[in-house]
Amino acid sequence: MKKINLYAMLFFIITTFFHNSSAIELDKKVIVPYKINNQDKPPEKLFLVPPSYYYNVTIKNGSKYDKLNLYRNDDHCMYNSGEKNIDLQAGDEKTEQIEIRNSVFSFPVCSQVAKSISWTATTYFNNKEYKNCYVDLEFSYNPYFVWEDSDWFYHVDTERGCGLEVSADCGGNNCLNNDGTPITNDYNITITIKDDNDWIPPKITYPDWDSRSKNNYTTILGTGRTEDGNWPELYSYVYNPSAKNYYSTRSTGDGDNWMGHVWLPCDAESHIGIKNIVNSDIPLIGPWCGATITSMQDGQIIPAGKYSLSGLVNVFVIDELTTGSIMITGYNHDGTIYAPAKSYKPIVDAHAGQWNLQDLEAVCSIKYKASVSDFIYDPFTSNMPGLQEVNYSVQSCPANITSPKPNSTVDNNYITVSGKGHTEDDKGWPVWPELVTSFDSHSYSTQPTGDGDNWTAHLWMPCGITGTVSLADMGNSGVTFNGPPCGETITSMQDGQTIPPGKYSLSGRINSDTADDEKHMQVQMVILPFFMEVKSRIHAARNKCCFGV
């Protein structure tokens, strides 16, 4: 009899298990992921069978700045427990579908057994582990508690240890660290994890991403401090992230805003970032390579005297700043060379990307050509402000009379007036000056001597007067001097001189008050027979003076 009862009971248990297994397989066939999960549960389902095998689990990273990693350590009675490893940036979320297991004739036996997934949640600050938490999601069966026709519950547990803030929603109800929420007709689970890090990392605010800098040393602006309250440190690299150069920053005087200067090789892509701050890199294009003159325009006219030249310079390697030079050549107005080409080493301000030449001497009426030389060449230098070569000229030297000197006495009626410099025509172009006098109404043209801007003129001045010669249309330019003494002299023969017989000549000088007087000059010769001497006497045409030897 006992054997019969035992067989009967065994038959009942097996029949029940087979019935349960059939119900499980039927239930698994009718569930469609993401669609059926939120529909009403089929009526009259045995409590042994879970309301659903499929659940939508959403993980949210609620941290303000830090990355979240969710690593699955273990699971139990699960067909699909999701990805092994999940990485989420701050504010990101990920939803995946899981499937529980409720089998009877397999190992392990999962019918009426809790199903669970265990994770370790870790947040990372600046790529370093910050805080973590053990998170367990569990589906449990409680035949002694029936709620709304369900004895299956789901809940989230962090009681194994948690340094993070976690919230859990199961079917619209709080299911964190409590008895759980009955599984009815909502199969959505949301777990939000965040840390307590509210520090705002520093960031670069200027220049813009992928912009081209103007100088090798580029100004970087930003805001925010490091976690320990200090100003951040910048870095830059070209091609190789492991070969970084570091640069300090300083306050702009406006709150937590800061600035720094970073070296960027010309015409190359560099990466600028903040030390120990992840994802802070921005790419920048270096400035155009080469050097230009910016302080002088082509064709510009400058005053005589001291002047300077300056311009821009950008190089690939900072040592190249010392190799460049400026070539300057001087020319006369006729194009001949006044000063041969000379090389000058400029002073270079690497931070400003500028070069400078001081104390150059500009000579009046001279033209110059200046060009940059020996700096790195780039065909795109034309994109830089300024020119690689400029031609400029110096204002004409102020015209002035250099001879005769004031208050001097000239020797002859026909005199030579010398001077230097140009005057200007009505268009501002330099021209050779004209002369006027106080003793006649004529004007006299000047002619260049071929030596720079020197010139001469020839004019006739009466004897025995004081006169003034001036530059036409130029006030205060006159020179006053004395005319030659009036009279005639023999200069080719000395008194008492003995000469050989035969042909000979006589010559001398005459200064008159009019040019016509010269036409009436006479030479008188007296022969003295006793001594065979000859005396010559010059008679003035008008007998104003009569002297000789």
Backbone torsions as a table, in degrees:
resi	resn	phi	psi	omega
1	MET	NA	-40.4	179.1
2	LYS	-64.0	-38.3	179.1
3	LYS	-64.7	-38.8	179.7
4	ILE	-63.1	-44.2	179.7
5	ASN	-63.5	-39.2	179.8
6	LEU	-64.3	-43.9	178.6
7	TYR	-62.4	-40.3	-178.9
8	ALA	-63.3	-44.5	180.0
9	MET	-64.7	-41.4	178.7
10	LEU	-62.7	-39.7	177.5
11	PHE	-62.7	-39.3	180.0
12	PHE	-64.9	-43.1	-179.2
13	ILE	-64.6	-43.9	-179.4
14	ILE	-63.7	-42.3	178.9
15	THR	-60.9	-40.4	179.5
16	THR	-64.0	-43.2	179.6
17	PHE	-64.3	-42.6	178.0
18	PHE	-62.3	-39.5	178.4
19	HIS	-63.9	-41.8	179.8
20	ASN	-63.9	-43.2	-179.6
21	SER	-63.5	-39.5	177.9
22	SER	-64.1	-40.7	178.4
23	ALA	-63.7	-38.5	178.8
24	ILE	-61.4	-49.2	-178.1
25	GLU	-63.6	-39.2	178.0
26	LEU	-62.2	-43.4	-178.4
27	ASP	-64.5	-39.3	-179.3
28	LYS	-66.8	-28.0	-178.4
29	LYS	-77.1	-29.8	-175.2
30	VAL	-89.7	-11.8	-179.3
31	ILE	-81.6	127.7	175.0
32	VAL	-114.2	121.7	-175.3
33	PRO	-54.9	138.6	175.3
34	TYR	67.4	-7.5	-179.6
35	LYS	-115.0	-51.5	-178.1
36	ILE	-77.0	-24.7	-172.1
37	ASN	-54.8	-32.7	-176.7
38	ASN	-99.8	9.3	177.3
39	GLN	-87.9	167.8	-179.6
40	ASP	-64.9	144.4	179.9
41	LYS	-69.1	137.3	177.6
42	PRO	-57.0	139.2	-177.0
43	PRO	-70.4	159.0	173.5
44	GLU	58.2	35.3	176.5
45	LYS	-84.9	138.9	178.0
46	LEU	-62.8	142.1	-178.9
47	PHE	-65.3	-22.1	178.5
48	LEU	-66.2	-23.5	-177.5
49	VAL	-93.4	126.9	178.6
50	PRO	-59.9	150.7	178.1
51	PRO	-59.3	-30.5	178.9
52	SER	-156.0	151.0	174.7
53	TYR	-97.0	-14.1	-175.0
54	TYR	-114.6	134.6	-179.1
55	TYR	-137.9	143.0	176.3
56	ASN	-95.3	116.2	-179.1
57	VAL	-109.7	122.3	178.3
58	THR	-110.7	125.8	176.0
59	ILE	-106.2	125.8	179.1
60	LYS	-116.3	136.0	172.4
61	ASN	-94.0	102.0	-178.0
62	GLY	-88.6	4.4	-179.9
63	SER	-67.0	151.4	-177.2
64	LYS	-77.0	-34.8	-176.0
65	TYR	-133.6	-25.3	-166.0
66	ASP	-92.2	151.9	177.0
67	LYS	-77.3	148.9	178.6
68	LEU	-118.2	133.5	171.7
69	ASN	-117.9	131.0	177.8
70	LEU	-117.4	111.7	-176.1
71	TYR	-111.1	124.9	-179.2
72	ARG	-82.1	115.7	179.8
73	ASN	-85.7	-36.7	-172.6
74	ASP	-162.3	161.0	169.7
75	ASP	-150.0	162.2	-178.5
76	HIS	-144.0	130.5	179.3
77	CYS	55.2	49.4	177.5
78	MET	-126.1	134.7	170.6
79	TYR	-79.2	-39.5	-178.1
80	ASN	-143.2	115.5	-178.7
81	SER	-109.8	16.3	176.4
82	GLY	84.7	-172.7	-177.2
83	GLU	-67.7	147.3	179.8
84	LYS	-68.1	-36.2	-172.7
85	ASN	-138.1	127.3	-179.4
86	ILE	-127.1	127.1	175.4
87	ASP	-114.0	129.7	-179.3
88	LEU	-131.8	129.7	171.8
89	GLN	-73.8	164.1	-179.3
90	ALA	-54.8	128.6	178.2
91	GLY	87.9	-9.2	-178.8
92	ASP	-84.8	163.6	177.1
93	GLU	-145.4	161.8	179.5
94	LYS	-144.6	133.2	178.1
95	THR	-115.0	132.9	175.8
96	GLU	-141.2	158.7	-177.8
97	GLN	-99.0	134.2	174.9
98	ILE	-115.3	161.1	-179.5
99	GLU	-136.2	126.2	-179.7
100	ILE	-87.7	165.0	-177.5
101	ARG	-121.3	134.5	-177.8
102	ASN	-136.3	35.9	-173.3
103	SER	-74.4	159.5	179.3
104	VAL	-112.3	-49.2	-174.4
105	PHE	-98.0	54.1	173.9
106	SER	-153.3	167.6	179.1
107	PHE	-112.1	129.7	-0.6
108	PRO	-78.8	160.1	175.2
109	VAL	-73.7	123.1	-172.9
110	CYS	-115.5	0.7	179.4
111	SER	-68.6	130.3	-179.9
112	GLN	60.7	21.0	179.7
113	VAL	-112.1	142.1	179.7
114	ALA	-60.4	138.8	175.5
115	LYS	-109.1	139.7	-173.1
116	SER	-150.8	157.6	171.2
117	ILE	-131.1	134.2	178.9
118	SER	-117.4	129.3	178.4
119	TRP	-122.5	159.3	164.5
120	THR	-114.7	119.3	179.1
121	ALA	-99.0	129.5	-178.4
122	THR	-133.9	133.1	173.2
123	THR	-102.7	151.3	-176.1
124	TYR	-125.6	126.6	176.2
125	PHE	-108.9	118.3	-177.1
126	ASN	52.1	46.0	176.5
127	ASN	66.1	14.3	175.4
128	LYS	-118.8	140.6	-179.3
129	GLU	-58.5	130.4	-176.2
130	TYR	-107.6	-67.2	179.0
131	LYS	-143.8	159.7	-179.6
132	ASN	-141.2	174.5	-176.0
133	CYS	-159.8	142.0	172.9
134	TYR	-92.8	124.6	-176.1
135	VAL	-122.8	127.7	178.9
136	ASP	-122.2	131.4	172.3
137	LEU	-108.8	127.5	-173.8
138	GLU	-132.5	138.9	171.8
139	PHE	-113.9	121.2	-173.8
140	SER	-126.7	155.6	-179.9
141	TYR	-115.4	129.0	179.0
142	ASN	-132.5	97.4	-176.8
143	PRO	-69.9	-11.2	-177.3
144	TYR	-94.6	-2.2	179.4
145	PHE	-133.0	113.8	-179.2
146	VAL	-112.9	125.2	-178.9
147	TRP	-131.7	118.4	-179.9
148	GLU	51.0	51.9	176.5
149	ASP	62.1	26.8	177.8
150	SER	-140.2	134.9	172.8
151	ASP	-115.4	20.0	173.3
152	TRP	-105.4	139.5	-177.1
153	PHE	-131.9	151.1	170.5
154	TYR	-129.8	145.4	179.0
155	HIS	-159.8	164.0	-179.5
156	VAL	-117.1	135.6	-174.6
157	ASP	-127.0	133.2	175.3
158	THR	-123.7	19.1	-172.5
159	GLU	-75.6	-7.2	175.9
160	ARG	-73.1	-16.1	179.5
161	GLY	141.2	126.9	-175.4
162	CYS	-153.0	125.7	174.7
163	GLY	-106.1	10.3	-178.7
164	LEU	-118.0	163.2	176.1
165	GLU	-90.4	121.4	-176.1
166	VAL	-125.6	138.2	170.3
167	SER	-129.5	148.3	-176.6
168	ALA	-136.2	134.2	177.6
169	ASP	-123.9	122.0	178.4
170	CYS	-120.3	107.6	179.7
171	GLY	61.8	30.5	179.0
172	GLY	90.9	5.4	-178.2
173	ASN	-124.9	151.9	175.4
174	ASN	-70.1	122.6	-177.8
175	CYS	-127.7	29.0	-177.3
176	LEU	-96.1	123.9	173.7
177	ASN	51.3	42.0	174.1
178	ASN	-134.6	-167.1	-177.5
179	ASP	-71.8	-8.6	177.8
180	GLY	102.0	173.0	-179.1
181	THR	-117.4	130.5	178.0
182	PRO	-59.5	137.4	177.7
183	ILE	-85.0	113.7	-179.4
184	THR	-113.1	-94.2	-177.4
185	ASN	-123.0	17.1	178.5
186	ASP	-125.0	118.0	-172.7
187	TYR	-114.8	34.5	179.9
188	ASN	-109.8	132.8	-179.0
189	ILE	-127.6	129.1	178.5
190	THR	-123.4	125.3	178.0
191	ILE	-118.6	120.5	179.9
192	THR	-110.0	129.5	-176.9
193	ILE	-126.7	133.7	178.5
194	LYS	-148.7	158.5	174.9
195	ASP	-108.8	-179.3	-174.5
196	ASP	-98.6	16.2	-176.6
197	ASN	-83.3	105.6	178.6
198	ASP	-105.0	8.5	179.0
199	TRP	-66.9	132.8	178.7
200	ILE	-94.7	114.2	-178.2
201	PRO	-68.2	152.1	178.1
202	PRO	-66.2	154.9	178.9
203	LYS	-145.6	156.9	178.1
204	ILE	-86.0	130.2	179.5
205	THR	-108.9	-17.6	179.3
206	TYR	-153.4	140.8	2.2
207	PRO	-82.0	-179.4	-179.2
208	ASP	-75.4	159.5	177.1
209	TRP	-56.4	131.7	175.2
210	ASP	64.9	18.3	177.9
211	SER	-82.0	161.2	179.6
212	ARG	-99.8	130.8	-179.9
213	SER	-79.8	162.1	-180.0
214	LYS	-92.8	-32.8	-176.8
215	ASN	-127.2	162.8	174.0
216	ASN	-58.0	-47.4	175.5
217	TYR	-87.1	112.7	-174.4
218	THR	-106.3	136.3	177.8
219	THR	-78.8	127.5	177.5
220	ILE	-112.4	127.9	177.1
221	LEU	-111.5	148.1	179.1
222	GLY	-159.7	-178.0	179.8
223	THR	-143.9	150.2	177.4
224	GLY	100.6	152.2	179.8
225	ARG	-111.0	169.1	174.1
226	THR	-71.3	170.9	-176.1
227	GLU	-62.8	-27.5	178.3
228	ASP	-89.7	8.1	173.5
229	GLY	89.9	5.7	-178.9
230	ASN	-92.4	166.0	174.6
231	TRP	-72.1	142.0	-175.7
232	PRO	-72.0	166.6	176.2
233	GLU	-113.5	133.9	-178.8
234	LEU	-94.1	157.3	172.8
235	TYR	-137.3	159.9	174.9
236	SER	-143.6	152.4	173.8
237	TYR	-155.2	155.6	175.4
238	VAL	-122.7	122.8	176.0
239	TYR	73.1	-49.2	-170.4
240	ASN	-115.2	109.3	-178.7
241	PRO	-63.5	-20.7	-179.4
242	SER	-82.3	-10.0	179.4
243	ALA	-108.0	72.5	-175.3
244	LYS	-96.9	146.3	169.3
245	ASN	-107.5	141.3	-174.6
246	TYR	-114.2	146.7	-175.4
247	TYR	-139.7	139.8	178.7
248	SER	-81.3	163.6	175.3
249	THR	-124.9	165.9	177.7
250	ARG	-143.5	161.1	-177.5
251	SER	-68.9	145.2	173.0
252	THR	-86.2	-6.4	-176.4
253	GLY	88.9	3.4	-178.7
254	ASP	-121.6	91.2	176.6
255	GLY	60.6	-132.4	-179.6
256	ASP	-94.0	18.2	177.9
257	ASN	-81.5	142.9	-176.2
258	TRP	-139.3	169.1	178.8
259	MET	-145.4	155.1	176.9
260	GLY	-153.5	167.9	179.1
261	HIS	-122.8	130.3	-175.8
262	VAL	-124.6	136.7	177.9
263	TRP	-81.2	127.6	177.1
264	LEU	-121.8	121.3	176.1
265	PRO	-60.5	144.9	-176.9
266	CYS	-65.1	140.7	172.2
267	ASP	54.8	35.5	176.3
268	ALA	-134.3	151.4	178.2
269	GLU	-83.1	123.6	177.5
270	SER	-115.2	158.5	175.1
271	HIS	-116.1	129.2	-179.9
272	ILE	-115.3	133.9	179.5
273	GLY	-150.7	179.6	179.7
274	ILE	-108.6	128.0	-177.0
275	LYS	-57.4	131.5	176.8
276	ASN	67.9	13.4	175.7
277	ILE	-113.5	115.3	-176.2
278	VAL	-71.6	149.0	177.1
279	ASN	57.7	31.1	178.9
280	SER	-98.1	-4.0	-177.2
281	ASP	-64.0	140.1	166.4
282	ILE	-131.8	137.9	176.9
283	PRO	-83.9	139.3	176.9
284	LEU	-133.2	148.9	176.3
285	ILE	-99.1	131.1	179.6
286	GLY	-65.8	166.6	-177.8
287	PRO	-69.8	167.7	174.7
288	TRP	-63.1	142.3	179.6
289	CYS	-80.0	147.8	173.6
290	GLY	123.2	-171.8	-179.5
291	ALA	-140.7	146.4	178.9
292	THR	-138.9	162.5	174.2
293	ILE	-100.0	124.7	-178.1
294	THR	-116.2	-16.6	-175.0
295	SER	-85.0	-9.5	-177.4
296	MET	-132.3	131.4	176.8
297	GLN	-88.8	150.4	177.3
298	ASP	-65.5	127.5	-178.1
299	GLY	86.2	4.7	-178.4
300	GLN	-69.8	146.5	176.3
301	ILE	-109.7	128.6	-178.0
302	ILE	-121.0	158.3	177.1
303	PRO	-74.3	158.1	177.5
304	ALA	-69.0	152.7	178.3
305	GLY	118.6	-160.7	-177.6
306	LYS	-70.6	140.4	174.6
307	TYR	-151.4	172.4	-179.1
308	SER	-134.8	160.3	173.6
309	LEU	-126.3	146.4	177.0
310	SER	-151.9	166.2	-179.2
311	GLY	-173.3	-166.8	-177.8
312	LEU	-106.2	151.6	176.1
313	VAL	-149.9	133.0	175.1
314	ASN	-136.2	135.2	-177.2
315	VAL	-132.1	171.2	179.5
316	PHE	-87.7	-38.5	178.2
317	VAL	-121.1	136.1	-172.9
318	ILE	-59.7	-29.2	179.4
319	ASP	-63.7	-22.7	-179.1
320	GLU	-68.4	-13.8	179.1
321	LEU	-65.7	-22.7	-177.3
322	THR	-91.6	-4.4	-175.9
323	THR	-91.9	-17.3	-173.9
324	GLY	-79.7	160.2	177.6
325	SER	-148.9	168.2	177.6
326	ILE	-118.7	125.6	179.5
327	MET	-100.6	130.9	-179.6
328	ILE	-129.7	130.7	177.9
329	THR	-125.3	138.7	177.8
330	GLY	-106.5	142.6	-177.9
331	TYR	-131.2	145.0	169.7
332	ASN	-74.5	172.4	-179.4
333	HIS	-64.5	-27.2	-179.2
334	ASP	-86.9	5.2	177.1
335	GLY	93.4	-10.6	177.4
336	THR	-71.6	155.8	-175.7
337	ILE	-76.5	126.0	175.5
338	TYR	-92.5	-43.2	177.6
339	ALA	-136.2	120.4	-178.9
340	PRO	-60.2	160.2	-179.0
341	ALA	-56.2	133.8	-179.9
342	LYS	-131.1	138.5	-178.4
343	SER	-94.3	133.3	178.8
344	TYR	-122.2	137.0	175.5
345	LYS	-91.2	116.1	-178.0
346	PRO	-79.9	161.4	169.7
347	ILE	-86.9	126.0	-175.0
348	VAL	-109.8	127.6	172.6
349	ASP	-100.0	99.2	-174.8
350	ALA	-63.5	-35.8	-177.7
351	HIS	-68.2	-36.9	179.9
352	ALA	-87.7	-14.6	-176.8
353	GLY	68.8	37.0	-176.4
354	GLN	-132.5	152.1	171.4
355	TRP	-119.3	160.7	-175.1
356	ASN	-151.3	138.2	172.5
357	LEU	-122.2	125.8	-178.4
358	GLN	-112.4	163.9	171.9
359	ASP	59.3	38.7	170.8
360	LEU	-82.1	151.1	-176.6
361	GLU	-111.5	120.7	178.1
362	ALA	-100.9	120.8	-179.6
363	VAL	-93.4	134.0	-176.5
364	CYS	-57.9	142.9	176.2
365	SER	70.6	10.1	179.8
366	ILE	-105.0	143.1	175.2
367	LYS	-101.0	147.3	-178.1
368	TYR	-129.7	152.7	170.7
369	LYS	-127.7	125.1	178.7
370	ALA	-120.2	139.7	-179.8
371	SER	-145.2	147.1	174.7
372	VAL	-78.8	145.1	-175.2
373	SER	-145.4	144.7	172.0
374	ASP	72.8	2.4	169.7
375	PHE	-80.2	162.4	179.8
376	ILE	-57.4	134.8	-177.5
377	TYR	-93.4	139.6	175.7
378	ASP	-143.7	127.5	-179.3
379	PRO	-63.2	-15.1	-179.1
380	PHE	-96.9	12.8	178.2
381	THR	-57.9	-24.7	179.7
382	SER	-60.3	-16.9	176.5
383	ASN	-76.0	-14.5	177.5
384	MET	-82.2	150.0	172.9
385	PRO	-62.3	148.2	177.6
386	GLY	94.2	-176.5	-177.5
387	LEU	-127.7	153.0	175.7
388	GLN	-80.1	-18.2	179.2
389	GLU	-146.3	135.9	177.6
390	VAL	-133.9	145.5	173.1
391	ASN	-112.6	129.7	-179.0
392	TYR	-143.2	160.2	-177.6
393	SER	-132.4	162.7	-178.2
394	VAL	-105.1	143.8	178.8
395	GLN	-52.8	147.5	-179.0
396	SER	-59.7	144.1	175.8
397	CYS	-62.8	137.6	177.0
398	PRO	-60.1	125.7	-178.6
399	ALA	-64.7	138.8	176.3
400	ASN	-154.9	155.0	-179.5
401	ILE	-90.4	125.7	-178.5
402	THR	-102.4	-17.1	179.0
403	SER	-156.4	137.1	3.2
404	PRO	-70.6	163.3	177.2
405	LYS	-81.1	153.7	178.1
406	PRO	-58.2	138.3	176.6
407	ASN	68.2	10.0	176.1
408	SER	-84.0	171.8	178.4
409	THR	-121.0	128.7	179.9
410	VAL	-86.1	163.7	-174.7
411	ASP	-92.4	-30.4	-170.8
412	ASN	-130.3	164.7	172.4
413	ASN	-63.6	-44.5	178.3
414	TYR	-84.3	115.0	-175.2
415	ILE	-118.9	158.0	175.1
416	THR	-108.9	124.7	175.4
417	VAL	-104.1	125.8	-179.9
418	SER	-112.3	154.6	179.3
419	GLY	-162.9	-174.2	-176.4
420	LYS	-148.3	145.4	175.4
421	GLY	99.3	171.0	-178.1
422	HIS	-119.9	159.6	163.8
423	THR	-104.9	-179.9	-178.0
424	GLU	-120.7	145.9	175.3
425	ASP	-84.0	-173.8	-175.4
426	ASP	-69.1	-9.7	177.1
427	LYS	-102.1	1.8	178.3
428	GLY	88.5	5.0	179.5
429	TRP	-83.7	143.5	-179.6
430	PRO	-70.7	137.9	177.5
431	VAL	-137.1	159.0	176.2
432	TRP	-72.1	140.2	-174.0
433	PRO	-75.9	167.1	170.9
434	GLU	-115.3	154.1	-177.1
435	LEU	-112.9	149.3	172.3
436	VAL	-132.4	157.5	-176.8
437	THR	-127.6	166.0	176.4
438	SER	-89.2	-8.2	-174.5
439	PHE	-110.4	3.6	170.0
440	ASP	-156.7	175.5	-176.0
441	SER	-103.0	11.8	-178.1
442	HIS	-84.9	161.8	166.6
443	SER	-117.7	147.0	-173.3
444	TYR	-123.3	129.7	178.1
445	SER	-78.4	148.1	175.6
446	THR	-106.1	156.6	-179.0
447	GLN	-128.3	139.3	179.1
448	PRO	-68.0	145.8	178.4
449	THR	-85.8	-12.5	-175.4
450	GLY	90.8	-1.4	179.5
451	ASP	-111.7	92.6	-178.7
452	GLY	63.2	-130.5	179.9
453	ASP	-109.3	32.8	175.6
454	ASN	-82.0	148.8	-178.7
455	TRP	-146.2	166.8	176.4
456	THR	-140.5	162.0	173.7
457	ALA	-148.9	153.4	-179.5
458	HIS	-121.3	135.5	-179.4
459	LEU	-148.9	166.2	-177.4
460	TRP	-107.6	131.0	-178.0
461	MET	-126.8	129.7	179.5
462	PRO	-60.8	154.6	178.3
463	CYS	-79.5	157.7	171.3
464	GLY	70.4	18.1	-179.9
465	ILE	-124.3	167.6	169.6
466	THR	-111.6	126.6	-176.7
467	GLY	-134.5	170.6	-179.1
468	THR	-127.4	135.9	173.5
469	VAL	-114.2	131.5	-176.6
470	SER	-130.3	162.2	172.0
471	LEU	-82.4	129.8	-178.1
472	ALA	-58.8	135.6	175.7
473	ASP	61.7	26.6	177.4
474	MET	-135.2	108.8	-178.9
475	GLY	-67.0	154.7	177.6
476	ASN	56.0	31.5	179.8
477	SER	-108.1	-0.9	-173.5
478	GLY	-75.9	151.2	173.6
479	VAL	-122.7	124.3	-179.1
480	THR	-101.6	131.2	-177.8
481	PHE	-151.2	172.8	-175.9
482	ASN	-96.8	139.7	175.6
483	GLY	-73.0	174.0	-178.3
484	PRO	-71.1	157.1	175.8
485	PRO	-70.3	144.7	179.8
486	CYS	-74.2	151.4	176.0
487	GLY	130.9	176.4	-178.0
488	GLU	-130.2	147.6	178.4
489	THR	-142.9	154.0	170.5
490	ILE	-97.1	125.5	-175.9
491	THR	-114.1	-11.9	-174.9
492	SER	-91.0	-7.0	-176.6
493	MET	-133.9	132.8	178.0
494	GLN	-87.6	149.3	177.8
495	ASP	-65.6	128.1	-179.5
496	GLY	84.2	6.2	-176.7
497	GLN	-72.3	141.6	176.9
498	THR	-103.6	130.0	-178.1
499	ILE	-124.0	161.3	178.9
500	PRO	-77.1	161.2	176.8
501	PRO	-69.0	157.5	179.0
502	GLY	116.4	-164.9	-178.1
503	LYS	-69.2	144.2	173.8
504	TYR	-155.1	170.9	-179.3
505	SER	-133.5	161.5	176.3
506	LEU	-128.8	145.3	175.6
507	SER	-148.4	164.1	-178.9
508	GLY	-171.2	-162.4	-176.1
509	ARG	-123.4	150.3	175.9
510	ILE	-142.3	134.4	174.9
511	ASN	-127.0	123.4	-176.6
512	SER	-126.2	173.7	-179.6
513	ASP	-92.2	-13.2	172.2
514	THR	-138.2	156.7	-179.6
515	ALA	-67.5	-26.8	-178.0
516	ASP	-70.0	-26.3	-178.5
517	ASP	-59.3	-30.1	-177.7
518	GLU	-65.1	-26.7	-177.6
519	LYS	-71.8	-20.0	-174.8
520	HIS	-104.5	10.2	-179.1
521	MET	-71.5	138.5	178.1
522	GLN	-126.7	149.5	176.3
523	VAL	-117.3	121.7	-179.2
524	GLN	-103.9	132.7	180.0
525	MET	-119.1	132.1	180.0
526	VAL	-120.1	128.3	-180.0
527	ILE	-101.3	127.1	178.3
528	LEU	-103.3	106.8	-170.9
529	PRO	-67.0	-33.4	-175.0
530	PHE	-66.0	-35.8	-177.8
531	PHE	-110.7	0.8	-177.9
532	MET	52.3	42.4	178.1
533	GLU	-103.1	153.8	176.2
534	VAL	-120.7	127.2	174.9
535	LYS	-112.5	135.2	178.9
536	SER	-115.9	142.0	178.5
537	ARG	-138.0	138.0	178.8
538	ILE	-99.1	128.9	176.8
539	HIS	-105.1	126.6	175.5
540	ALA	-71.0	147.0	-176.4
541	ALA	-59.4	-35.2	-174.3
542	ARG	-114.5	13.3	178.1
543	ASN	56.7	26.8	178.0
544	LYS	-72.0	-32.1	179.1
545	CYS	-152.3	149.0	-178.8
546	CYS	-148.1	110.3	178.2
547	PHE	-150.3	160.5	-178.9
548	GLY	-177.9	-158.3	179.4
549	VAL	-124.6	NA	NA
